[in-house]
Amino acid sequence: MALFESYERRIDKINSVLNSYGIASIEEAEKITKDAGLDVYNQVKGIQPICF
């Protein structure tokens, strides 16, 4: 399942940047932010609901 628009085209570059910071995947990045008390998905959804 695509998590966002143009997922297939963009995910390799996103993973490359995540890997440069020692993060293995977008799912791991989500876990890191949630463990820090941040819900990035809902923050963005609240600010820019048209994205969803």
Secondary structure, DSSP 8 states (H G I E B T S, - for coil): --SSTTHHHHHHHHHHHHHHTT---HHHHHHHHHHTT--HHHHHHHH-GGG-
